[in-house]
Amino acid sequence: MTKDELLEKVQGYEWTDLECKEASKEIPRNIYPTVSAFANTRGGWILFGIAEEHGRFHIKGVDSTKIDRMSGDFLNTLRSQQKLNQPIDAESVIFDIDGKKVLAFFIPENDRNSKPVYLRENPRNTYIRRGARNERATDREFLYLTKSAVSQHWDARILEDVDAAGALDEETIRWYISLFYTLESQQPRIDDPLEFLRKWNFLRDTESVPKLTYGGVLLFGTDQYVRRILSKPLLDYQRIDRRYDQWNSHERWDDRYIFEENLFKTWKALVTKYRRIAEHPFRLDPTTLRRIDDPPDYVAFREAAINLLIHQDYGDPHRTASLKVFVDRYVLWNPGEAYIDIDRIFASGRESVRNPALVDCFRRIGLSDQAGTGMGSIFHNWYALGYRHPSIDNNKQDKSFELVMEKTPFSSREARHLHAITGIDLTVEQSRLLSLACETNYLTTTDAAMAIGGQLNAARKVLDELVSMELLRKENDHVHCLTESTRSLMDEAIPADSSLEEPSHIPDIEAETESDIPDISPAVSAMIELLSTEEKSREELMLALDFKHPASFRKNYLQPGLSLGIIEMTIPEKPRSTRQKYRVTALGRKIRDAAP
């Protein structure tokens, strides 16, 4: 964390990954539930020397004569397992802010094989982080943490008391064998289904009795046996012929199918459904189920849908994966978070995965990215279509993973305005990263890779180019920020954020009749209600509305509210100010009062 990031975070409220304590002279005794929660969830920062007063945080500082002892004592306690059942390899940093010392510790998320982390050798003192709170893990959450630490994968478990031959869907296994040897003609051919599955460890002999693994049934089993190993459907597919912001969960879908068959039958059916919604007709190889031309839209959908099928947590007995197809986006959700952090999501090579047997089986016939997580292919092809990059929510608290693929063209208006003032020409990649930095004030290397197609090395190169042009400055190996001169140029170039424009006229409220009151979406209506009592920042609104994606929040909430004149900025002359908040206008209050 940089000094600027620290200041930005403490200006609002405690975040999921941040805990503040006044602690000017000694380590608080009640800090260890936070350590447990961060280690079990997704890591986070503990800051000493920051006090909470009236719901806001104020930097008080740590006693400079005590700071070294506090740092050493806390690190030793975490590493020696005096308070916790697992050692915690924390990092410490001291920030100097206006002469006051803030002592910061980064608590990393423990490896899944080193969870759960709990206090005083009592598993009931296991905590997780939810929002800005530490909560004791429920029995179900504790079991999930324990299950994730087990060395045997779910798809490698043996299914007992089942006739292996009778549990197989013959059409599926014959199709797979034929396709495999079409692609791998140099391999010695095995036509017997049981022998083929034995070769790839989907069939194992126990006391001379052949037994299928759970993965073998899920991939090749009959519908009956798939339902036997799963207490829930495989996938809930919904097509909704509306834009995302025009729909709510109480409305019906236009097409829905609950999949309860094996993975390959499910994938074939998804391809059929995709052909009905594809923007351009395409040719499909009837054997491989691959598009002959493999254009970017299909490749992105294929990788996203297959990732949903092969990476979800099939051991979760209650929650079902879903794929929602809207006019303007795909939303894919599955139980089970990714084992790796988002910062490693684009890494090449074999990463830790939940269901390695399922992953390898799809890869052998070319239906999944051959290295890494597959995310690189999704982002690369979405970028090739000119869309804004997909967003990822790898939710370690709820143990879930969501991928949102918006069909929204990327706008590089900041680069165009910069060119108009300075004559500086930027490449497409440079324009994207500069625009993204203007939106968020700082940019991580992973953010940059997402924005230009999922290539980490390419992202680093473009960031270095923007630094050499003095448009960005490098905070550390992972974070880049706008330079002060760039920030000034952007404010000069865009006196009011054109994506968040004030209305072109001030509505005459008294002259408005009831029929003149504009129609607003439920999303904007909810925001008006929140702003009716007090001004709020964008971050505060997103937290209150449980919204995770800043770009989508701007588009679906802030832009409509500002353009209609029903909310306004508190600092309109500096739309990117870190102190920016929003409030309801007179028209907004009238709309609220007129609501039934």
C-alpha positions in Angstrom: 0.0 0.0 0.0 1.3 3.5 -0.9 0.9 6.6 1.2 -1.7 7.9 -1.3 -3.7 4.7 -1.1 -3.7 4.9 2.7 -5.0 8.4 2.7 -7.7 7.5 0.2 -8.9 4.6 2.2 -9.0 6.3 5.6 -11.0 9.2 4.2 -14.0 7.0 3.9 -14.8 4.0 6.1 -13.1 0.8 7.0 -12.8 -1.4 3.9 -12.9 -5.1 3.7 -9.1 -5.2 3.6 -8.5 -2.5 6.2 -8.7 -2.3 10.1 -7.7 0.9 12.0 -6.8 1.1 15.7 -5.7 4.1 17.7 -3.0 2.0 19.5 -0.5 4.7 20.2 1.6 2.8 22.7 0.9 -0.9 22.7 -0.7 -3.7 20.6 -4.4 -4.0 21.3 -5.4 -7.4 22.8 -8.5 -7.5 20.6 -6.6 -7.3 17.3 -6.1 -11.1 16.8 -9.6 -11.9 15.5 -8.8 -9.4 12.7 -5.6 -11.4 12.0 -7.6 -14.6 11.9 -10.2 -13.0 9.6 -7.7 -11.6 7.1 -5.6 -14.8 7.0 -8.8 -16.9 6.3 -10.3 -14.5 3.8 -8.2 -12.5 1.4 -5.6 -10.7 3.5 -5.6 -7.1 4.6 -3.9 -4.2 6.3 -3.9 -3.4 10.0 -3.1 0.3 10.8 -2.1 1.5 14.2 -2.2 5.2 15.0 -5.6 5.9 13.4 -8.6 6.7 15.6 -12.3 6.6 14.8 -14.4 9.6 15.8 -18.0 10.1 14.9 -17.8 7.5 12.1 -14.7 9.0 10.5 -11.0 8.2 10.8 -8.4 10.6 12.0 -4.6 10.1 12.0 -3.3 10.4 15.6 0.0 8.7 15.2 2.0 6.1 17.2 4.4 7.2 20.0 7.7 7.4 18.2 9.5 6.0 21.3 7.3 2.8 21.2 7.0 2.1 17.5 10.0 -0.2 17.1 9.0 -2.3 20.1 5.4 -2.5 19.0 6.4 -3.6 15.5 8.9 -6.3 16.8 6.5 -7.6 19.4 3.6 -8.0 17.0 5.6 -9.7 14.3 7.2 -12.1 16.8 3.7 -13.0 18.2 2.4 -13.7 14.7 5.3 -15.9 13.7 5.6 -17.8 17.0 2.0 -19.1 17.1 1.5 -17.7 20.6 -2.0 -16.5 19.8 -2.9 -18.4 16.6 -2.7 -22.0 15.5 -0.7 -21.1 12.3 2.3 -18.8 11.8 1.5 -15.6 10.0 4.2 -14.1 7.8 3.2 -10.4 8.1 5.0 -7.4 6.7 5.4 -4.0 8.4 5.6 -0.5 7.0 5.9 2.9 8.8 4.2 5.8 7.1 5.0 9.4 8.0 2.0 11.6 7.5 2.4 15.3 8.5 4.8 14.3 11.2 2.7 11.5 12.6 3.7 7.9 12.4 1.3 5.2 11.2 2.4 1.6 11.9 1.0 -0.7 9.2 1.0 -4.5 8.9 0.0 -6.5 5.9 -1.6 -9.8 6.9 -1.5 -12.1 3.9 -4.1 -14.7 3.1 -2.9 -18.1 4.3 -2.5 -20.9 1.7 -5.6 -23.0 1.6 -3.6 -25.9 3.0 -2.9 -23.8 6.1 -6.5 -22.9 6.9 -8.4 -22.4 9.0 -6.5 -19.9 11.2 -8.0 -19.7 14.7 -7.2 -18.3 18.2 -6.0 -20.1 21.3 -6.1 -23.6 19.8 -9.9 -23.4 19.7 -11.4 -24.0 16.3 -14.5 -22.1 17.4 -12.4 -19.0 17.4 -12.1 -19.0 13.6 -12.9 -15.7 12.0 -13.7 -14.5 8.5 -13.8 -11.0 7.1 -17.2 -9.8 5.8 -17.5 -6.2 4.8 -15.7 -4.2 7.5 -16.4 -6.7 10.2 -14.8 -9.8 11.7 -17.3 -12.6 12.1 -17.0 -16.0 13.7 -17.1 -18.7 11.0 -20.3 -20.7 10.9 -20.1 -24.5 11.1 -20.6 -24.6 7.3 -17.8 -22.0 6.7 -15.4 -23.8 9.0 -16.1 -27.1 7.2 -15.5 -25.4 3.9 -12.1 -24.1 5.1 -11.2 -27.6 6.4 -12.4 -29.3 3.2 -10.3 -27.0 1.0 -7.2 -28.0 2.9 -7.7 -31.7 2.2 -5.1 -33.0 -0.3 -7.5 -35.2 -2.4 -9.5 -33.3 -5.0 -13.2 -33.8 -5.3 -13.0 -35.0 -8.8 -10.5 -37.8 -7.8 -12.8 -39.3 -5.1 -14.0 -42.9 -5.8 -17.7 -43.6 -6.3 -18.5 -46.8 -4.4 -21.0 -49.5 -5.1 -21.6 -48.6 -8.7 -21.3 -50.7 -11.8 -18.8 -48.7 -13.8 -20.0 -49.8 -17.3 -23.6 -49.1 -16.4 -22.9 -45.6 -15.1 -21.4 -44.4 -18.4 -23.3 -42.5 -21.1 -22.1 -44.5 -24.1 -22.7 -41.7 -26.7 -20.6 -39.3 -24.6 -17.7 -41.5 -24.1 -17.6 -42.7 -27.7 -17.8 -39.1 -28.9 -14.9 -38.1 -26.7 -12.7 -41.1 -27.7 -13.3 -40.4 -31.4 -12.4 -36.7 -31.0 -9.4 -37.4 -28.8 -7.8 -39.7 -31.4 -8.7 -37.3 -34.2 -6.6 -34.7 -32.5 -4.0 -37.1 -31.0 -3.5 -39.6 -33.9 0.0 -40.5 -32.6 -1.3 -41.9 -29.4 -1.9 -45.7 -29.2 -5.6 -46.1 -29.8 -7.8 -47.6 -27.0 -11.4 -48.1 -28.1 -12.7 -49.9 -25.0 -14.4 -47.2 -22.8 -13.3 -48.7 -19.5 -9.7 -49.2 -20.6 -9.6 -45.6 -22.0 -10.9 -44.2 -18.7 -8.5 -46.4 -16.7 -5.6 -44.9 -18.7 -6.6 -41.4 -17.6 -7.3 -42.3 -14.0 -11.1 -41.9 -14.2 -11.4 -45.6 -13.5 -9.5 -47.3 -10.7 -9.4 -50.9 -9.6 -10.2 -51.5 -5.9 -9.9 -55.1 -4.8 -10.1 -56.1 -8.5 -13.3 -54.2 -8.9 -13.3 -51.2 -11.4 -14.7 -48.1 -9.8 -15.3 -44.7 -11.4 -14.1 -41.4 -9.9 -16.5 -38.6 -9.3 -14.8 -36.8 -12.1 -15.4 -39.7 -14.5 -19.1 -39.7 -13.7 -19.4 -35.9 -14.0 -17.7 -36.0 -17.4 -19.1 -39.2 -18.9 -21.9 -40.4 -16.7 -25.6 -41.0 -17.4 -28.1 -38.4 -16.1 -29.1 -40.7 -13.3 -25.5 -41.1 -12.0 -24.7 -37.4 -12.4 -27.7 -36.6 -10.1 -26.5 -39.3 -7.7 -23.1 -37.5 -7.1 -24.6 -34.0 -7.1 -27.3 -32.9 -4.7 -28.0 -29.8 -6.9 -28.2 -28.9 -10.6 -25.0 -28.5 -12.6 -26.0 -25.1 -14.1 -28.8 -22.6 -14.2 -28.9 -21.0 -17.7 -31.0 -17.9 -18.2 -31.5 -15.7 -21.3 -33.0 -12.3 -20.5 -33.8 -10.2 -23.5 -33.2 -6.9 -21.8 -30.3 -4.7 -20.6 -28.9 -5.5 -17.2 -30.0 -2.2 -15.7 -33.6 -2.7 -17.0 -34.1 -6.0 -15.2 -34.5 -7.1 -11.6 -34.5 -10.6 -10.1 -38.2 -10.6 -9.6 -38.8 -10.5 -13.4 -39.0 -13.6 -15.6 -36.4 -14.8 -18.0 -37.1 -15.3 -21.8 -35.4 -18.7 -21.8 -34.2 -20.9 -19.0 -32.8 -24.4 -18.7 -31.6 -26.2 -15.6 -28.8 -28.6 -16.6 -28.5 -31.9 -14.7 -26.6 -34.0 -17.3 -22.9 -34.6 -17.7 -20.4 -31.8 -18.5 -20.0 -32.7 -22.2 -23.8 -32.9 -22.8 -24.1 -29.6 -21.0 -21.4 -28.0 -23.1 -23.0 -29.2 -26.3 -26.4 -27.7 -25.3 -24.7 -24.4 -24.4 -23.2 -24.2 -27.9 -26.6 -24.7 -29.4 -28.0 -21.9 -27.2 -25.1 -19.7 -28.1 -25.7 -20.1 -31.8 -29.2 -18.6 -31.3 -27.8 -15.5 -29.7 -24.6 -15.0 -31.6 -24.5 -11.6 -33.4 -23.1 -13.2 -36.5 -23.9 -16.6 -38.0 -21.1 -19.0 -37.9 -20.1 -22.5 -39.0 -19.5 -25.2 -36.5 -17.5 -28.4 -36.8 -20.0 -31.1 -36.0 -17.3 -33.3 -34.4 -15.3 -30.9 -32.3 -18.0 -28.4 -31.6 -15.6 -25.6 -32.4 -16.3 -22.8 -34.8 -14.4 -23.3 -37.9 -13.3 -19.6 -38.0 -13.0 -19.2 -34.2 -13.8 -15.4 -34.1 -13.2 -13.5 -30.8 -16.8 -13.4 -29.6 -17.1 -17.2 -29.6 -13.7 -17.9 -28.1 -14.4 -15.5 -25.2 -17.8 -17.1 -24.6 -16.3 -20.6 -24.9 -13.5 -20.0 -22.4 -15.8 -18.3 -20.0 -18.5 -21.0 -20.1 -16.1 -23.9 -19.9 -14.3 -22.2 -17.0 -17.6 -22.0 -15.2 -18.1 -25.8 -15.8 -14.7 -27.0 -14.8 -13.7 -24.7 -12.0 -16.8 -24.6 -9.8 -17.0 -26.2 -6.4 -19.0 -29.3 -6.9 -18.6 -30.2 -3.3 -20.9 -27.3 -2.3 -24.2 -29.0 -1.7 -26.5 -26.0 -1.8 -25.5 -23.4 -4.4 -25.8 -23.8 -8.2 -23.7 -22.1 -10.9 -25.5 -19.7 -13.1 -25.0 -18.2 -16.6 -27.2 -15.1 -17.3 -27.2 -13.8 -20.9 -28.4 -10.2 -21.1 -28.6 -8.0 -24.2 -25.6 -6.1 -23.1 -23.5 -8.6 -21.1 -22.9 -12.1 -19.8 -22.9 -12.7 -16.1 -21.3 -16.0 -15.0 -21.3 -17.0 -11.3 -20.2 -20.2 -9.6 -19.7 -21.5 -6.1 -16.1 -21.7 -5.1 -13.5 -18.9 -5.3 -10.4 -19.2 -7.4 -7.5 -20.7 -5.4 -5.1 -18.1 -6.8 -5.2 -14.3 -6.3 -6.4 -12.0 -9.0 -2.9 -10.7 -9.3 -1.9 -14.2 -10.6 -5.0 -14.7 -12.7 -3.1 -14.1 -16.0 0.1 -16.1 -15.1 1.1 -18.7 -17.6 1.9 -22.2 -16.6 -0.1 -24.7 -14.5 -1.8 -23.0 -11.6 -3.5 -24.6 -8.6 -7.0 -25.5 -9.6 -9.9 -27.1 -7.8 -10.7 -29.9 -10.3 -7.5 -30.8 -12.2 -9.0 -34.0 -13.7 -11.9 -32.0 -15.3 -9.6 -29.3 -16.5 -7.2 -31.8 -18.2 -10.0 -33.7 -19.8 -11.3 -30.6 -21.6 -7.8 -29.5 -22.6 -7.0 -32.8 -24.2 -9.6 -32.1 -26.9 -8.8 -28.4 -27.3 -11.9 -27.1 -25.5 -10.0 -25.0 -22.9 -6.9 -22.8 -22.7 -3.8 -25.1 -22.6 -2.0 -23.1 -19.9 -3.0 -21.0 -17.0 -6.5 -20.2 -15.9 -8.1 -19.4 -19.3 -8.7 -15.8 -18.2 -6.0 -14.5 -20.5 -7.9 -15.8 -23.6 -11.2 -14.4 -22.4 -9.7 -10.9 -21.8 -7.7 -11.0 -25.0 -10.7 -11.8 -27.2 -13.0 -9.3 -25.4 -10.3 -6.6 -26.0 -10.1 -7.6 -29.7 -13.9 -6.8 -29.9 -13.2 -3.3 -28.6 -15.2 -3.8 -25.4 -14.3 -2.6 -21.9 -12.5 -5.4 -20.1 -14.5 -7.9 -18.1 -14.7 -7.6 -14.3 -13.9 -10.3 -11.8 -15.1 -10.7 -8.3 -13.1 -13.5 -6.6 -15.1 -13.4 -3.4 -13.1 -15.1 -0.6 -15.8 -14.2 2.0 -18.7 -15.9 0.2 -16.6 -18.5 -1.5 -17.7 -17.6 -5.0 -16.4 -16.4 -8.3 -18.2 -14.0 -10.7 -17.2 -12.9 -14.2 -19.1 -10.0 -15.9 -18.5 -9.5 -19.6 -20.0 -6.2 -20.6 -20.6 -5.4 -24.3 -19.6 -1.7 -23.7 -17.2 -0.1 -26.2 -14.2 1.4 -24.5 -14.0 5.2 -24.6 -10.6 6.9 -24.6 -11.9 10.4 -24.4 -9.2 11.5 -21.9 -6.6 10.7 -24.6 -8.5 12.6 -27.2 -8.7 15.7 -24.9 -5.1 15.4 -24.0 -4.2 15.3 -27.7 -6.3 18.4 -28.3 -4.4 20.4 -25.7 -0.8 19.1 -26.0 -0.7 17.3 -29.4 0.5 14.1 -27.7 -0.5 11.0 -29.7 -1.1 7.8 -27.8 -1.5 4.2 -29.0 -4.7 2.4 -28.3 -3.1 0.6 -25.4 -1.7 3.8 -23.9 -5.0 5.5 -24.3 -6.8 2.7 -22.5 -4.5 2.7 -19.5 -4.5 6.5 -19.2 -8.3 6.6 -19.3 -8.5 3.9 -16.6 -5.9 5.7 -14.5 -8.1 8.9 -14.8 -11.1 6.9 -13.6 -9.5 5.4 -10.5 -6.6 7.7 -9.7 -4.2 4.8 -9.6 -3.6 1.6 -11.6 -2.2 -1.8 -10.6 -0.3 -3.9 -13.1 -3.1 -6.4 -13.0 -5.7 -3.7 -13.8 -3.5 -2.6 -16.7 -3.3 -6.2 -18.0 -7.1 -6.6 -17.8 -7.6 -3.4 -19.8 -5.4 -4.4 -22.7 -6.2 -8.0 -23.2 -4.7 -10.0 -20.2 -1.0 -9.8 -21.1 1.1 -8.9 -18.1 4.3 -8.3 -20.0 2.6 -6.0 -22.5 0.9 -4.1 -19.6 4.3 -3.5 -17.9 5.7 -2.2 -21.2 2.8 0.2 -21.8 3.0 1.5 -18.2 6.8 2.1 -18.6 6.0 4.1 -21.8 3.5 6.3 -20.0 6.0 6.8 -17.2 8.7 7.9 -19.7 6.1 10.3 -21.2 5.6 11.7 -17.6 1.9 10.9 -17.8 2.1 8.4 -15.0 4.5 7.9 -12.1 5.6 4.6 -10.6 4.7 4.2 -6.9 6.1 0.7 -6.6 6.5 -2.5 -8.7 2.7 -3.0 -8.7 1.1 0.5 -8.6 1.2 3.5 -11.0 -0.5 6.9 -10.4 -1.3 10.0 -12.5 1.4 12.6 -12.2 0.3 16.0 -10.9 0.9 17.6 -14.3 -1.4 15.0 -15.9 -4.0 15.5 -13.3 -4.0 19.2 -14.0 -4.1 18.7 -17.7 -7.1 16.4 -17.3 -9.0 18.9 -15.2 -8.2 21.5 -17.8 -9.1 19.3 -20.7 -12.3 18.0 -19.2 -13.8 20.8 -17.0 -16.7 18.5 -16.1 -16.4 14.8 -16.5 -18.3 14.2 -19.8 -19.3 10.8 -18.7 -20.8 12.4 -15.6 -22.2 15.6 -17.1 -24.3 18.1 -15.2 -27.7 18.6 -17.0 -27.6 21.2 -19.8 -30.3 23.2 -18.1 -31.5 23.7 -14.5 -35.0 22.3 -14.4 -37.8 24.7 -13.3 -39.1 22.6 -10.5 -42.2 24.7 -10.0 -43.1 24.4 -13.6 -42.8 20.7 -13.6 -46.1 18.7 -13.7 -46.4 15.2 -12.6 -46.2 14.0 -16.2 -42.9 15.9 -16.6 -41.2 13.9 -13.9 -38.7 11.6 -15.7 -38.9 7.9 -15.5 -36.0 6.5 -13.6 -34.7 3.0 -13.1 -35.0 1.2 -9.7 -31.2 1.5 -9.4 -31.3 5.3 -9.5 -34.3 5.4 -7.2 -32.4 3.4 -4.6 -29.5 5.9 -4.8 -31.9 8.9 -4.4 -33.2 7.3 -1.2 -29.7 6.9 0.2 -28.8 10.5 -0.6 -32.0 11.9 0.9 -30.4 12.0 4.4 -26.8 13.0 3.7 -24.2 13.5 1.0 -22.2 10.4 0.2 -19.0 9.6 -1.8 -19.0 7.1 -4.7 -17.4 4.5 -2.4 -20.0 5.0 0.3 -22.8 4.6 -2.2 -21.2 1.4 -3.7 -20.9 -0.1 -0.2 -24.5 0.7 0.7 -25.8 -0.6 -2.5 -23.6 -3.7 -2.4 -22.0 -2.8 -5.8 -18.6 -4.1 -6.7 -17.7 -2.7 -10.1 -16.9 1.1 -10.3 -17.3 1.4 -14.1 -20.7 -0.3 -14.1 -21.8 1.7 -11.0 -20.9 5.0 -12.9 -22.8 3.9 -15.9 -26.0 2.5 -14.2 -26.2 4.9 -11.2 -24.2 8.1 -11.4 -24.5 8.9 -15.1 -28.3 8.6 -15.3 -28.7 10.5 -12.0 -26.5 13.4 -13.1 -27.7 13.6 -16.7 -31.4 13.8 -15.5 -30.5 16.5 -12.9 -31.7 14.5 -10.0 -28.4 14.3 -8.2 -25.4 16.7 -8.4 -21.7 16.8 -7.4 -20.6 18.7 -4.3 -17.4 19.8 -6.1 -18.5 20.0 -9.8 -15.5 22.1 -10.8 -13.2 19.1 -9.8 -15.1 15.9 -10.8 -12.1 13.7 -9.9 -11.5 15.1 -6.5 -10.9 12.5 -3.8 -13.3 14.5 -1.6 -16.1 14.3 -4.2 -19.5 13.5 -2.9 -23.1 13.5 -4.3 -26.4 15.0 -3.1 -30.0 15.1 -4.2 -31.3 18.1 -6.2 -34.7 19.7 -5.8 -35.9 17.6 -8.8 -34.6 14.4 -7.1 -36.5 15.2 -3.9 -39.7 15.8 -5.9 -39.2 12.4 -7.6 -38.7 10.8 -4.2 -41.8 12.4 -2.8 -43.9 11.4 -5.8 -42.9 7.8 -5.5 -45.8 5.5 -4.5 
